[in-house]
Amino acid sequence: MKKSEFFMDLCFIRQSAADAPGQTFAQIIDDQLKGLFPKHAKWTMEDKQEDGLDYVIAEVTGTGAWEKEEELLADLEERAAHHFWDWLQGYRLEFELKEHAECSHCGKSNVKAGVS
């Protein structure tokens, strides 16, 4: 089985608005990320308000079963709420596909020895 590691920077911007009582823009984005990445991911966020706009920058790192960047993005497109896409103004994605060093079924090593 292949496993991927990813790192995403996400930039969300919206016009300042009256949120639900006690819920900031950062909390709304955090809830979105919890729904999109319920396991095997963590994130940090920075938020600010300026000139009538709310900004949230989220740095997300994690692992998944995607084999290509396009699969990760397609999964997000399918599952993210429409507001996620309305507010997303930019992203950067680093993606690395990892091969397991040992097969869990047969115990054979897939690691190749280097030549000196």
MIBA-744019 format. One line per field, with one value per atom (N, C-alpha, C): residue number from 1; residue in one letter; atom name; x, y, z negated. Coordinates in steps of 0.02 Angstrom, whole numbers. Each point is the difference from the previous one (the first is absolute). Layout:
N
num	(NUM / ...)
residuo	(A / ...)
atomo	(CA / ...)
east	(X / ...)
north	(Y / ...)
up	(Z / ...)
END
This chain:
116
num	(1 / 1 / 1 / 2 / 2 / 2 / 3 / 3 / 3 / 4 / 4 / 4 / 5 / 5 / 5 / 6 / 6 / 6 / 7 / 7 / 7 / 8 / 8 / 8 / 9 / 9 / 9 / 10 / 10 / 10 / 11 / 11 / 11 / 12 / 12 / 12 / 13 / 13 / 13 / 14 / 14 / 14 / 15 / 15 / 15 / 16 / 16 / 16 / 17 / 17 / 17 / 18 / 18 / 18 / 19 / 19 / 19 / 20 / 20 / 20 / 21 / 21 / 21 / 22 / 22 / 22 / 23 / 23 / 23 / 24 / 24 / 24 / 25 / 25 / 25 / 26 / 26 / 26 / 27 / 27 / 27 / 28 / 28 / 28 / 29 / 29 / 29 / 30 / 30 / 30 / 31 / 31 / 31 / 32 / 32 / 32 / 33 / 33 / 33 / 34 / 34 / 34 / 35 / 35 / 35 / 36 / 36 / 36 / 37 / 37 / 37 / 38 / 38 / 38 / 39 / 39 / 39 / 40 / 40 / 40 / 41 / 41 / 41 / 42 / 42 / 42 / 43 / 43 / 43 / 44 / 44 / 44 / 45 / 45 / 45 / 46 / 46 / 46 / 47 / 47 / 47 / 48 / 48 / 48 / 49 / 49 / 49 / 50 / 50 / 50 / 51 / 51 / 51 / 52 / 52 / 52 / 53 / 53 / 53 / 54 / 54 / 54 / 55 / 55 / 55 / 56 / 56 / 56 / 57 / 57 / 57 / 58 / 58 / 58 / 59 / 59 / 59 / 60 / 60 / 60 / 61 / 61 / 61 / 62 / 62 / 62 / 63 / 63 / 63 / 64 / 64 / 64 / 65 / 65 / 65 / 66 / 66 / 66 / 67 / 67 / 67 / 68 / 68 / 68 / 69 / 69 / 69 / 70 / 70 / 70 / 71 / 71 / 71 / 72 / 72 / 72 / 73 / 73 / 73 / 74 / 74 / 74 / 75 / 75 / 75 / 76 / 76 / 76 / 77 / 77 / 77 / 78 / 78 / 78 / 79 / 79 / 79 / 80 / 80 / 80 / 81 / 81 / 81 / 82 / 82 / 82 / 83 / 83 / 83 / 84 / 84 / 84 / 85 / 85 / 85 / 86 / 86 / 86 / 87 / 87 / 87 / 88 / 88 / 88 / 89 / 89 / 89 / 90 / 90 / 90 / 91 / 91 / 91 / 92 / 92 / 92 / 93 / 93 / 93 / 94 / 94 / 94 / 95 / 95 / 95 / 96 / 96 / 96 / 97 / 97 / 97 / 98 / 98 / 98 / 99 / 99 / 99 / 100 / 100 / 100 / 101 / 101 / 101 / 102 / 102 / 102 / 103 / 103 / 103 / 104 / 104 / 104 / 105 / 105 / 105 / 106 / 106 / 106 / 107 / 107 / 107 / 108 / 108 / 108 / 109 / 109 / 109 / 110 / 110 / 110 / 111 / 111 / 111 / 112 / 112 / 112 / 113 / 113 / 113 / 114 / 114 / 114 / 115 / 115 / 115 / 116 / 116 / 116)
residuo	(M / M / M / K / K / K / K / K / K / S / S / S / E / E / E / F / F / F / F / F / F / M / M / M / D / D / D / L / L / L / C / C / C / F / F / F / I / I / I / R / R / R / Q / Q / Q / S / S / S / A / A / A / A / A / A / D / D / D / A / A / A / P / P / P / G / G / G / Q / Q / Q / T / T / T / F / F / F / A / A / A / Q / Q / Q / I / I / I / I / I / I / D / D / D / D / D / D / Q / Q / Q / L / L / L / K / K / K / G / G / G / L / L / L / F / F / F / P / P / P / K / K / K / H / H / H / A / A / A / K / K / K / W / W / W / T / T / T / M / M / M / E / E / E / D / D / D / K / K / K / Q / Q / Q / E / E / E / D / D / D / G / G / G / L / L / L / D / D / D / Y / Y / Y / V / V / V / I / I / I / A / A / A / E / E / E / V / V / V / T / T / T / G / G / G / T / T / T / G / G / G / A / A / A / W / W / W / E / E / E / K / K / K / E / E / E / E / E / E / E / E / E / L / L / L / L / L / L / A / A / A / D / D / D / L / L / L / E / E / E / E / E / E / R / R / R / A / A / A / A / A / A / H / H / H / H / H / H / F / F / F / W / W / W / D / D / D / W / W / W / L / L / L / Q / Q / Q / G / G / G / Y / Y / Y / R / R / R / L / L / L / E / E / E / F / F / F / E / E / E / L / L / L / K / K / K / E / E / E / H / H / H / A / A / A / E / E / E / C / C / C / S / S / S / H / H / H / C / C / C / G / G / G / K / K / K / S / S / S / N / N / N / V / V / V / K / K / K / A / A / A / G / G / G / V / V / V / S / S / S)
atomo	(N / CA / C / N / CA / C / N / CA / C / N / CA / C / N / CA / C / N / CA / C / N / CA / C / N / CA / C / N / CA / C / N / CA / C / N / CA / C / N / CA / C / N / CA / C / N / CA / C / N / CA / C / N / CA / C / N / CA / C / N / CA / C / N / CA / C / N / CA / C / N / CA / C / N / CA / C / N / CA / C / N / CA / C / N / CA / C / N / CA / C / N / CA / C / N / CA / C / N / CA / C / N / CA / C / N / CA / C / N / CA / C / N / CA / C / N / CA / C / N / CA / C / N / CA / C / N / CA / C / N / CA / C / N / CA / C / N / CA / C / N / CA / C / N / CA / C / N / CA / C / N / CA / C / N / CA / C / N / CA / C / N / CA / C / N / CA / C / N / CA / C / N / CA / C / N / CA / C / N / CA / C / N / CA / C / N / CA / C / N / CA / C / N / CA / C / N / CA / C / N / CA / C / N / CA / C / N / CA / C / N / CA / C / N / CA / C / N / CA / C / N / CA / C / N / CA / C / N / CA / C / N / CA / C / N / CA / C / N / CA / C / N / CA / C / N / CA / C / N / CA / C / N / CA / C / N / CA / C / N / CA / C / N / CA / C / N / CA / C / N / CA / C / N / CA / C / N / CA / C / N / CA / C / N / CA / C / N / CA / C / N / CA / C / N / CA / C / N / CA / C / N / CA / C / N / CA / C / N / CA / C / N / CA / C / N / CA / C / N / CA / C / N / CA / C / N / CA / C / N / CA / C / N / CA / C / N / CA / C / N / CA / C / N / CA / C / N / CA / C / N / CA / C / N / CA / C / N / CA / C / N / CA / C / N / CA / C / N / CA / C / N / CA / C / N / CA / C / N / CA / C / N / CA / C / N / CA / C / N / CA / C / N / CA / C / N / CA / C / N / CA / C / N / CA / C)
east	(42 / -42 / 44 / -18 / 37 / -32 / 42 / -21 / 31 / -37 / 27 / 6 / 47 / 7 / -12 / -35 / -14 / 9 / 14 / 4 / -37 / -49 / -40 / 0 / 9 / -13 / -66 / -47 / -65 / -12 / -21 / -14 / -74 / -36 / -71 / -12 / -42 / -17 / -75 / -30 / -71 / -12 / -55 / -21 / -20 / 19 / -19 / -75 / -23 / -72 / -16 / -63 / -22 / -4 / 42 / 0 / -54 / -10 / -43 / 27 / -42 / 24 / 60 / 55 / 59 / 43 / -15 / 40 / 36 / 67 / 41 / 10 / 27 / 17 / 49 / 50 / 49 / -34 / -49 / -36 / -41 / -28 / -38 / 48 / 58 / 50 / 25 / 12 / 21 / -52 / -64 / -53 / 1 / 12 / 4 / 58 / 57 / 59 / -11 / -34 / -16 / -43 / -46 / -42 / 37 / 48 / 37 / 57 / 30 / 58 / -12 / -49 / -16 / 55 / 43 / 54 / 65 / 55 / 66 / 18 / -24 / 20 / -2 / 41 / -2 / 12 / -19 / 8 / 9 / 30 / 5 / -32 / -26 / -33 / 21 / 2 / 12 / -57 / -30 / -55 / 10 / -30 / 1 / -58 / -15 / -52 / 32 / -14 / 28 / -42 / -12 / -35 / -66 / -37 / -65 / 2 / 58 / 8 / 25 / -20 / 26 / 47 / 58 / 50 / 16 / 7 / 25 / 50 / 59 / 51 / 5 / -10 / 4 / 57 / 41 / 53 / -21 / -11 / -26 / 53 / 15 / 45 / -35 / 14 / -32 / 20 / -34 / 11 / -67 / 2 / -61 / 16 / -53 / 8 / -1 / 5 / 1 / 66 / -2 / 61 / 26 / -43 / 20 / -31 / 31 / -27 / -72 / -12 / -66 / -54 / 17 / -48 / -18 / 51 / -13 / -44 / 16 / -40 / -71 / -8 / -67 / -41 / 32 / -34 / -24 / 43 / -21 / -57 / 4 / -53 / -67 / 2 / -62 / -30 / 42 / -25 / -4 / 35 / 1 / -65 / -21 / -60 / 12 / -53 / 8 / 34 / -12 / 33 / 75 / 24 / 72 / 30 / -32 / 25 / -11 / -54 / -12 / 55 / 21 / 49 / 72 / 13 / 69 / 26 / 53 / 28 / 65 / 30 / 62 / 22 / 40 / 28 / 67 / 39 / 63 / -1 / 17 / -1 / 66 / 28 / 58 / -24 / 17 / -27 / 57 / 4 / 52 / -30 / 7 / -24 / 54 / -20 / 46 / -16 / 53 / -8 / 17 / -39 / 16 / 64 / 41 / 65 / -8 / -53 / -9 / -73 / -11 / -68 / -29 / -58 / -30 / -28 / -10 / -27 / 54 / 56 / 51 / 64 / 9 / 60 / 62 / -7 / 57 / 14 / 63 / 21 / -1 / -27 / 1 / 55 / 40 / 54 / 58 / 27 / 57 / 63 / 51 / 64 / 34 / 31 / 36 / 67 / 27 / 66 / 50 / 56 / 50 / 49)
north	(-59 / 59 / 62 / 48 / 63 / 50 / 44 / 51 / 66 / 53 / 65 / 45 / 45 / 53 / 65 / 46 / 64 / 57 / 58 / 63 / 51 / 33 / 50 / 66 / 53 / 68 / 21 / 21 / 23 / 71 / 43 / 70 / 13 / 17 / 15 / 74 / 32 / 70 / 8 / 40 / 18 / 70 / 29 / 64 / -12 / 46 / -8 / -3 / -47 / -11 / -18 / 7 / -21 / -76 / -32 / -73 / -24 / -65 / -30 / 20 / 6 / 22 / -40 / 37 / -31 / -38 / 2 / -37 / 48 / -2 / 43 / -34 / 37 / -28 / -57 / 9 / -53 / -64 / 7 / -59 / -34 / 39 / -28 / -40 / 28 / -35 / -63 / 5 / -58 / -56 / 17 / -50 / -32 / 40 / -27 / -50 / 18 / -43 / -65 / 5 / -60 / -48 / 26 / -42 / -30 / 38 / -24 / -47 / 11 / -40 / -27 / -46 / -23 / -42 / -30 / -42 / 18 / -14 / 3 / 68 / 53 / 68 / 46 / 51 / 53 / 66 / 53 / 66 / 53 / 55 / 60 / 56 / 49 / 55 / 67 / 48 / 70 / 41 / 41 / 41 / 73 / 43 / 71 / 34 / 60 / 40 / 66 / 21 / 63 / 27 / 64 / 34 / -34 / -21 / -31 / -71 / -32 / -69 / -44 / -63 / -51 / -44 / -15 / -42 / -59 / -60 / -58 / -35 / -12 / -40 / -65 / -56 / -65 / -40 / -29 / -45 / -70 / -44 / -67 / -51 / -47 / -55 / -65 / -52 / -64 / -54 / -56 / -58 / -25 / -39 / -27 / -55 / -27 / -55 / 24 / 65 / 27 / -18 / -16 / -16 / 58 / 51 / 59 / 62 / 57 / 64 / 9 / -20 / 9 / -37 / -58 / -39 / 37 / 28 / 39 / 60 / 37 / 59 / -20 / -55 / -23 / -19 / -31 / -18 / 63 / 51 / 63 / 33 / 0 / 30 / -34 / -64 / -38 / 11 / 7 / 0 / 69 / 49 / 66 / 37 / 37 / 42 / 56 / 25 / 51 / 63 / 17 / 59 / -9 / -61 / -14 / 27 / -14 / 21 / 75 / 27 / 72 / 40 / -25 / 36 / -16 / -57 / -19 / 45 / 37 / 47 / -25 / -51 / -27 / -59 / -43 / -56 / -19 / -35 / -30 / -71 / -48 / -70 / -33 / -32 / -44 / -70 / -47 / -68 / -49 / -50 / -51 / -69 / -43 / -68 / -43 / -37 / -43 / -73 / -40 / -72 / -29 / -48 / -33 / -40 / 2 / -35 / -76 / -24 / -72 / -17 / -52 / -22 / -33 / 22 / -28 / -71 / -20 / -66 / -53 / 16 / -51 / 12 / 59 / 14 / 15 / 3 / 15 / 75 / 15 / 70 / 30 / 59 / 36 / 52 / 5 / 48 / -27 / 41 / -21 / 29 / -42 / 21 / 48 / 51 / 48 / -27 / 25 / -19 / 51 / -24 / 47 / 18)
up	(0 / 0 / 0 / 39 / 3 / -47 / -24 / -47 / 21 / -6 / 19 / -61 / 3 / -49 / 37 / -33 / 33 / -48 / 29 / -36 / 43 / -30 / 36 / -38 / 37 / -26 / 33 / -40 / 26 / -24 / 46 / -16 / 12 / -54 / 4 / -15 / 40 / -10 / 12 / -43 / 11 / -27 / 22 / -28 / -72 / -45 / -70 / -4 / -41 / -7 / -71 / -17 / -66 / 0 / -40 / -4 / -48 / 0 / -49 / -69 / -50 / -66 / -23 / -15 / -27 / 49 / 65 / 48 / 47 / -1 / 43 / 68 / 47 / 65 / -7 / -44 / -12 / -26 / -43 / -26 / 55 / 45 / 56 / 45 / 15 / 41 / -36 / -65 / -39 / 5 / -5 / 7 / 69 / 51 / 69 / 5 / -28 / 4 / -40 / -56 / -39 / 41 / 39 / 42 / 59 / 28 / 58 / -19 / -58 / -21 / -71 / -8 / -67 / -32 / 40 / -26 / 37 / -32 / 32 / 28 / -31 / 21 / -60 / 3 / -51 / 34 / -32 / 31 / -53 / 23 / -40 / 42 / -34 / 35 / -29 / 44 / -19 / 30 / -41 / 26 / -18 / 42 / -13 / 36 / -22 / 32 / 19 / 62 / 24 / 58 / 0 / 55 / 17 / -50 / 12 / 25 / -4 / 23 / -57 / 1 / -46 / 40 / -29 / 32 / -46 / 29 / -36 / 45 / -28 / 34 / -40 / 34 / -33 / 31 / -43 / 22 / -22 / 49 / -13 / 20 / -45 / 16 / -18 / 40 / -15 / 48 / -7 / 42 / 26 / 54 / 28 / 50 / 30 / 48 / 72 / 11 / 68 / 33 / 64 / 37 / 42 / 10 / 40 / -31 / 13 / -23 / 24 / 62 / 30 / -39 / -28 / -40 / -64 / -33 / -60 / 15 / 53 / 18 / 20 / 37 / 20 / -62 / -49 / -62 / -36 / -3 / -32 / 38 / 66 / 41 / -12 / -10 / -10 / -69 / -51 / -68 / -34 / 25 / -32 / 12 / -50 / 6 / 51 / 30 / 52 / -28 / -63 / -29 / -3 / -9 / 0 / 64 / 57 / 65 / 12 / -28 / 6 / -35 / -57 / -42 / 18 / 30 / 17 / 56 / -15 / 49 / 29 / -31 / 25 / -42 / 30 / -37 / 30 / -41 / 22 / -27 / 42 / -20 / 16 / -50 / 9 / -14 / 44 / -4 / 13 / -42 / 9 / -11 / 50 / -4 / -33 / -51 / -36 / 15 / 6 / 6 / -68 / -22 / -64 / 8 / -51 / 3 / -2 / -30 / -3 / 13 / 39 / 15 / -62 / -22 / -60 / 11 / 62 / 15 / 6 / 33 / 12 / -37 / -30 / -37 / 42 / 66 / 43 / -2 / -1 / -3 / 70 / 6 / 63 / 3 / -53 / -2 / 39 / 44 / 41 / -30 / -4 / -27 / 49 / -27 / 42 / 20 / 54 / 24 / -25 / -30 / -24 / 53)
END
